[in-house]
């Protein structure tokens, strides 16, 4: 990472690999949900792990890597998806990793993220679309893509969460002075924060795509 002549793709790949290794290694950060899943599932079947919110240990590692490399935490998370997408491309089309990282073959981040999240049977089609963009399906119109979503219901649900939280805070008078209550409340809030950050990142990925 200290080399100055890294391509943007190489930097992104290395940061993604660094995050993947450090938050899964044994001894504190390795015994998490991702590692447990990896022990039970064949490597070629590993996918969809982005639906699992990061643990506090993973979030800490991500923050450290972001600070060391002067990038944002979301960049680190996206870099891991990019790295996984590139590695899957290499498995399916040997030699593609070198072409992508050298900048010889340009890929979209959204495609690498989509490939990293895809079920094993769907990877072949995604790789084909990456190699042959002329065969991509025509994009749907905004109306057809988003039809059926009840935004009013979503807004009401979010407002209800806010009201419930306000109600709880109003009737927890010991919270500011009780260290145990503070600790337990922060644990719960961090889980919610991690989930919302993941959901926001997913929406951003779809927007890029």
C-alpha positions, -999 to +999 in steps of 0.1 A: +000+000+000+030+023+004+038+022-033+030+054-052+025+038-086-005+017-077-034+019-101-068+029-085-079-007-091-049-021-073-053+002-043-090-007-040-083-044-043-055-043-017-076-023+008-105-048+002-081-077+008-067-061+039-101-056+054-112-091+045-082-107+061-080-086+092-116-088+103-117-126+097-083-136+112-083-157+144-079-140+177-106-114+184-119-105+150-120-139+133-146-158+152-176-140+138-206-148+117-187-147+084-160-171+096-186-195+110-204-195+076-171-201+058-165-232+078-198-247+068-199-237+032-178-246+002-158-216-011-176-214-044-209-212-026-200-182-004-222-153-013-248-129+001-227-123+032-234-085+028-268-091+043-252-096+077-246-063+096-210-059+107-201-067+142-185-041+165-151-058+159-155-056+122-166-019+124-135-012+145-112-029+120-128-010+091-124+023+108-087+016+115-080+006+079-099+037+066-077+060+088-045+043+078-052+046+041-069+081+044-102+069+029-137+066+042-151+036+060-177+031+032-148+030+007-132+001+027-165-018+027-170-013-010-134-023-017-140-057-001-169-062-025-147-051-054-120-075-043-144-104-041-158-096-075-124-095-091-114-128-075-146-144-088-138-130-123-103-146-120-118-180-110-142-180-140-119-163-165-082-169-156-061-138-163-088-113-158-075-102-124-043-089-138-061-071-167-086-054-143-060-044-117-036-030-143-064-010-158-062-028-191-098-040-188-122-015-172-150-027-150-177-009-131-177-011-093-214-018-094-207-049-116-181-062-092-204-056-062-232-074-080-209-103-088-197-105-052-233-107-040-246-131-066-256-167-060-232-192-075-256-202-104-261-166-115-224-156-117-219-170-152-245-146-166-231-116-148-196-124-160-209-127-196-226-093-193-193-077-180-173-092-209-200-084-234-219-052-224-238-053-256-257-083-243-269-065-212-307-064-208-323-031-215-327-010-184-362-007-170-379+026-167-379+043-133-417+038-130-416+000-137-386-005-115-401+012-085-437+005-090-454-013-061-433+004-034-455+022-009-434+052+001-460+066+024-460+033+044-422+034+046-423+070+059-449+061+085-429+031+096-398+052+101-417+079+119-431+052+143-396+040+151-387+076+160-417+080+182-411+047+200-375+057+206-385+092+219-411+075+242-384+051+256-359+079+262-386+099+280-393+071+304-358+060+312-348+086+338-319+066+351-302+064+318-279+094+321-266+083+355-266+045+351-234+032+335-249-002+329-279+013+312-257+035+291-236+005+280-266-017+271-284+011+253-252+019+232-250-017+222-285-017+209-280+017+191-248+005+174-267-025+160-293-002+146-267+022+132-248-006+115-280-019+099-290+015+086-255+021+073-256-012+055-290-004+040-279+030+029-248+015+012-270-010-006-292+018-019-260+037-030-248+006-048-281+002-067-280+039-076-245+035-091-256+004-110 
